[in-house]
Amino acid sequence: MFTLQQQQQQQQQQQQQQQQQQQQQQQQQQQQQQPQQQQQQQQQQQQQEEQQQQQQEEQQQQQEQQDRRRQKQKTQKGDRRQRQRQRQRGGDRNKKHKKETGDRDREEETERDRKTDRKRDRKRDRKRDRKRDRKRDREGDRRRQRQRQRQKETEKQRERQRQKERQKKIERETS
């Protein structure tokens, strides 16, 4: 048989334990929120970096296009001068040479264009691969984050269960 005073003391102890449990749960929740905020910040930073990289690549492409145009203009100008000189020399003697030179110039230009195309294709492929790898890495990070979150939740549930069982045990002992 417990005295009234002992019962009151036990009730106070139980209340204190419950308050401590609530505080622990609040702390756990706060600790869980911090990694989520950090992850959001990291994702935003990653997106900004990707945008910057994309802009740089676009600028580079524009620069290359301008360079190609300039080179083509130079080549055409050179071809015109050469044809002019050949016309001044005149005669059938140059007709064959003119044709060969024109053919050779066209072949060289075609080869230059092919090289440029290959270079552009390789660059595009590298960009696509980098993008794919970054995406895969982000998905992996998110998957690991979710897994950690699930583990924490499971651990919290187990802890709550243990606390409930302790509480029941205390109640059984007191009654």
Secondary structure, DSSP 8 states (H G I E B T S, - for coil): ---HHHHHHHHHHHHHHHHHHHHHHHHHHHHHHHHHHHHHHHHHHHHHHHHHHHHHHHHHHHHHHHHHHHHHHHHHHHHHHHHHHHHHH-STHHHHHHHHHHHHHHHHHHHHHHHHHHHHHHHHHHHHHHHHHHHHHHHHHHHHHHHHHHHHHHHHHHHHHHHHHHHHHHHHHH-
